[in-house]
Amino acid sequence: MKTLSQRLDEYLALRRSMGFDLSFEERVLRKFTTYAGENGFNRISTPLFLDWKANYGSADNNT
């Protein structure tokens, strides 16, 4: 099974091949996947996101 970090690498490569920069998005998503991995998650879920958001500090609803 692929980790969320590996899936993120694939996602970013695909989007960048279509011309998107994603510099800011990558920084935020890397923090998210690191948090998920450190806490034993291998799937994205609403509870995971809400927990990360509560611990991320500067995350707002747009994040």
Protein Blocks (a to p, Z undefined) as FASTA:
>chain_A
ZZfklmmmmmmmmmmmnopaklmmmmmmmmmmmmmmmnopabdcfklmmmmmmmnopacf
kZZ
